[in-house]
Amino acid sequence: MPIKIPDKLPAFQALQDEGVRVMTETAAIRQDIRPLQIGLLNLMPNKIKTELQIARLLGATPLQIDLSLIRIGNHVSKNTTEDHLLNFYQPWEAAKHRKFDGFIITGTPVETIPYEDVTYWPEMKQIFDWTTTNAHSTINVCWGAMAALYHFHGVPKHQLPEKAFGVYRQKITKTSSPFMIGFSDEFQIPISRWAEIRTADVAACPDVDVLAYSDSKGVCIAQTKGTRRLYVLDHMEYDATSLGEEYSRDVKANTPIKLPHNYFPGDDPTQAPLNRWRPHGHLFISNWINEIYQTTPFEIDRIGTR
C-alpha cells in the first residue's frame, strides 16, 4: 500500500521517481480503511532531505500510512524556507491534541551541547512526556534517542574526542525482539555523531534492553521494556551519499574531518560509495509498522488509555 503525503511536498515526485508508491490526499479519502497515523518531529537542519529519507522507508511497508510533519514551535530553521514549514508542517503545540499510531523524533546536530542548554529543551521534555499518552509507539533517532534515554532513564551521553563517522558493523543482542526479525547476526549502518551512549550504562537500566551495538561505538538500538519506545542511535535512513556530502561540506569549510570509516571504496573519496544498509533500514521500519498494526487500537482515541 502507498504512503499518503501532501500532494505538493517535494518528496512526492522524488519518491514516485524511485518507484515508491505514494498516494494523493484526494485518492486516499476514497479508501474505506483507517490508515496508520505516523507523526514525524523533524529536528534536522535539512528538513526536506530528511522527509524524503523517512518517507522512503515508510512507503515500502504494506499498509496505508498518513504521514504528518511536525516541528518545534519556536525554533527558527536555518536551512529550510519558512514557506515550506508553513505549507507542510504543524507546530507541536497545534498537533498535541492528536493521537498517533507511531511517532518518530529525529536527531539534530547539538550532541556537543548539554541537554539543558539546548534552547528548545523545555519543549522537548514536554514532547517526550506527551508521547507516553498520545503515541502508541515511538522511534527516537540519534540525538533524539540520546535525549530520550536521558529524559526517561537518566542515561548519560559521553562526548567523543573525535566524531564517530563512517559505516560500522553492529551485533544483534536480542533476536527475540519483534523489531529485529529477519536481521542478519551482524549488519552495517552509518554513524555521524560527536557523542555515544555506552552499552554498560544502558545495561545498568533494568527497564531497557540493548538490541544491537558496536564494539567501538556503543549502543546502536535499544528498547524500553514493557513499552513501545525505541532508541536508534545511528542512521538506517541515510542515502548512499549522505556521509560523503557531509565530508565534502567539512572539507570545503576547512573543518578538520577524517575520511568516513569503511565508506568510500578503497578509502578513495573519488569513488562512489555503496549503500550496504538499505535492506536493514527497510526491514526495521517494516517490523515497526507491523508491530504497530498488530497492537494499536482500532479506535485511535483509545491510544494511551490502557
FENUR-V80216 format. One record per backbone hydrogen bond with DSSP energy under -0.5 kcal/mol. CO is the residue of the C=O (numbers start at 1). NH is the residue of the N-H. If there is no record, write none. Layout:
BEGIN
CO|NH ; CO|NH
END
This chain:
BEGIN
2|65 ; 3|5 ; 3|23 ; 4|67 ; 6|9 ; 9|12 ; 9|13 ; 10|14 ; 11|15 ; 12|16 ; 13|17 ; 14|18 ; 15|19 ; 15|20 ; 16|19 ; 20|22 ; 21|3 ; 23|5 ; 24|28 ; 25|29 ; 26|30 ; 27|30 ; 28|31 ; 31|33 ; 33|35 ; 36|38 ; 36|66 ; 37|101 ; 37|102 ; 38|68 ; 39|41 ; 39|104 ; 40|42 ; 40|70 ; 41|43 ; 41|106 ; 45|47 ; 46|50 ; 47|51 ; 48|52 ; 49|53 ; 50|54 ; 51|55 ; 52|56 ; 53|57 ; 54|58 ; 55|59 ; 57|60 ; 58|61 ; 64|36 ; 65|4 ; 65|67 ; 66|38 ; 66|68 ; 68|40 ; 69|90 ; 70|42 ; 71|92 ; 75|77 ; 81|85 ; 82|86 ; 83|87 ; 84|88 ; 85|89 ; 88|69 ; 90|71 ; 91|94 ; 91|95 ; 92|95 ; 92|96 ; 95|98 ; 100|136 ; 101|137 ; 102|39 ; 103|139 ; 104|41 ; 104|106 ; 105|141 ; 108|110 ; 110|113 ; 114|117 ; 114|118 ; 115|118 ; 118|121 ; 120|124 ; 121|125 ; 122|126 ; 123|127 ; 124|128 ; 125|129 ; 126|130 ; 127|131 ; 128|132 ; 129|132 ; 130|133 ; 130|134 ; 131|135 ; 134|100 ; 137|103 ; 138|140 ; 138|230 ; 139|105 ; 140|232 ; 141|144 ; 142|145 ; 142|146 ; 143|147 ; 144|148 ; 145|149 ; 146|150 ; 147|151 ; 148|152 ; 149|153 ; 149|155 ; 150|154 ; 158|196 ; 163|165 ; 164|193 ; 165|261 ; 166|168 ; 166|191 ; 168|189 ; 170|187 ; 171|213 ; 174|177 ; 177|180 ; 178|181 ; 180|183 ; 185|172 ; 187|170 ; 189|168 ; 190|235 ; 191|166 ; 193|164 ; 194|160 ; 196|158 ; 196|198 ; 197|219 ; 198|202 ; 199|203 ; 200|204 ; 202|205 ; 204|206 ; 205|208 ; 207|225 ; 209|211 ; 209|223 ; 211|173 ; 211|174 ; 212|220 ; 212|221 ; 213|171 ; 214|218 ; 218|214 ; 220|233 ; 220|234 ; 221|211 ; 221|212 ; 222|231 ; 223|209 ; 224|227 ; 228|138 ; 228|230 ; 229|224 ; 230|140 ; 231|222 ; 231|233 ; 232|142 ; 234|236 ; 235|190 ; 235|238 ; 239|242 ; 241|245 ; 242|246 ; 243|247 ; 244|248 ; 245|249 ; 246|250 ; 247|251 ; 248|252 ; 249|253 ; 250|255 ; 251|254 ; 260|263 ; 260|264 ; 261|167 ; 263|274 ; 264|267 ; 265|268 ; 267|269 ; 268|271 ; 274|276 ; 277|281 ; 278|282 ; 279|283 ; 280|284 ; 281|285 ; 282|286 ; 283|287 ; 284|288 ; 285|289 ; 286|290 ; 287|291 ; 288|292 ; 289|293 ; 290|294 ; 291|295 ; 292|295 ; 292|296 ; 298|300 ; 299|302 ; 300|303 ; 302|305
END
